[in-house]
Amino acid sequence: MKKIASFTIDHIKLQPGIYVSRKDYLGEEVITTFDIRMTSPNEEPVMNTAELHAMEHLAATFLRNHAEFGSKIIYWGPMGCRTGNYLLLAGDYESKDIVPLMIEMFEFIRDFEGAIPGASAKDCGNYLDMNLGMAKYLADKYLKNVLYDIQPNRLTYPE
């Protein structure tokens, strides 16, 4: 079988950032998949499911309600390796195009207070596995260490 695109990235060189993972063309429509890499693969501890799950609920809620991008959101969810998340957007975008959106979203997560949207037995299949405190901590870390001063080498995959 042919190796899929995400397995061709050198994860030894990969650092936290925002990367275009792929672009899929459906006729004249484009879907851009972003790799929102939050930790250094194989270097830092991976994120636990509880904080990723809380982050998923908050990010999905924020993104789907966003004035500009809400109608373009196809999917937000964690990577299986637990080092980041995928964002799928309708449209042809580059990494730099969504930096302001990611800053706004991670600030929303960092500053969130109250009950996590959808964190109930009725709304979620594993609602007890959430850690808001760690989701907020990781959002703040990503903002400070990556997003607020993102460098060009954190916007394109390493060679």
C-alpha positions in Angstrom: 0.0 0.0 0.0 1.0 3.6 -0.6 2.1 5.5 2.5 -0.4 8.3 3.4 0.9 11.9 3.4 0.9 12.4 7.2 3.3 9.4 7.5 5.8 11.0 5.2 6.5 14.0 7.5 9.8 13.7 9.4 8.4 13.7 12.9 12.0 13.8 14.3 12.3 17.4 12.9 8.7 18.4 13.5 8.1 21.1 16.1 4.9 22.8 17.4 3.3 25.0 14.8 0.5 25.2 12.3 1.0 23.3 9.1 -1.0 22.6 6.0 -1.2 18.8 6.0 -3.0 18.4 2.8 -5.5 19.9 0.3 -8.3 17.9 -1.2 -10.0 19.0 -4.4 -13.6 18.2 -4.8 -14.4 19.6 -8.2 -13.9 23.3 -7.8 -14.1 23.1 -4.0 -11.0 22.8 -1.8 -10.7 21.4 1.7 -7.6 22.3 3.6 -6.4 20.1 6.4 -4.3 21.7 9.0 -1.9 20.0 11.5 -2.2 22.1 14.7 0.9 20.6 16.3 1.1 21.5 20.0 4.0 19.3 21.3 7.2 18.1 19.9 6.6 14.5 18.7 8.7 11.9 20.4 10.3 14.6 22.6 7.7 15.9 25.0 5.0 13.9 26.9 1.9 13.5 24.8 -1.3 15.2 26.0 -3.7 13.0 27.9 -7.2 12.2 26.5 -8.9 14.3 29.2 -7.4 17.6 28.3 -7.6 16.9 24.6 -11.3 16.0 25.0 -12.0 19.2 26.9 -10.1 21.1 24.3 -12.0 19.4 21.5 -15.4 20.4 23.0 -14.3 24.0 23.5 -12.5 24.4 20.2 -15.4 22.8 18.2 -17.9 25.1 19.9 -15.8 28.2 19.4 -15.0 27.4 15.8 -18.5 26.5 14.7 -19.8 29.7 16.2 -17.1 32.0 14.7 -18.5 34.9 12.7 -16.0 34.6 9.8 -15.0 30.9 9.8 -18.0 29.2 11.4 -19.6 28.2 8.0 -16.2 26.9 6.8 -15.5 24.5 9.6 -15.6 20.9 8.6 -13.9 19.2 11.5 -11.7 19.8 14.6 -10.3 16.9 16.5 -7.3 15.3 18.2 -4.6 13.4 16.5 -4.3 9.7 17.5 -0.7 10.4 18.7 -2.0 13.0 21.1 0.5 15.7 20.0 -2.0 18.0 18.4 -5.2 18.4 16.5 -6.5 18.5 13.0 -8.6 21.4 11.6 -10.4 20.9 8.3 -11.6 24.1 6.5 -13.7 24.5 3.4 -11.5 26.7 1.2 -7.9 27.0 -0.1 -5.8 28.3 2.8 -2.2 28.6 3.9 -1.0 28.3 7.5 -0.5 32.0 8.0 -4.2 32.6 7.1 -5.4 31.0 10.3 -2.9 32.2 12.8 -5.3 34.9 14.1 -8.1 32.4 14.3 -5.9 30.0 16.3 -4.8 32.7 18.7 -8.4 33.7 19.2 -9.5 30.1 19.8 -6.7 29.2 22.2 -7.3 32.4 24.1 -11.0 31.3 24.4 -9.9 27.9 25.7 -7.3 29.5 28.1 -9.9 32.0 29.5 -12.9 29.7 29.6 -14.9 29.5 32.8 -18.0 27.4 33.6 -19.3 24.1 32.3 -17.7 22.7 29.2 -20.3 22.7 26.3 -21.6 19.2 25.7 -20.0 17.7 28.8 -23.0 15.6 29.9 -24.1 12.0 29.5 -26.9 13.1 27.1 -24.5 15.1 24.9 -21.2 13.1 24.9 -20.2 9.4 24.9 -17.4 9.9 27.4 -18.3 13.1 29.2 -16.4 12.2 32.4 -13.0 12.1 30.6 -12.3 15.9 30.5 -9.8 18.1 32.3 -10.5 21.8 31.8 -7.6 22.9 34.0 -5.1 21.1 31.9 -6.8 22.2 28.6 -6.4 25.8 29.8 -2.8 25.3 30.8 -1.9 23.7 27.5 -3.7 26.4 25.5 -1.7 29.1 27.4 1.5 27.2 26.8 0.8 26.9 23.1 -0.1 30.6 22.9 3.1 31.8 24.7 5.5 29.3 23.2 4.3 29.2 19.6 1.4 31.3 18.4 2.1 34.8 19.8 5.5 34.9 18.0 5.1 32.2 15.4 8.1 32.0 13.1 8.0 31.0 9.4 9.6 27.6 10.0 6.6 26.8 12.2 4.2 27.4 9.3 5.7 24.8 6.8 6.7 21.2 7.4 10.4 20.7 7.8 12.2 19.2 4.8 
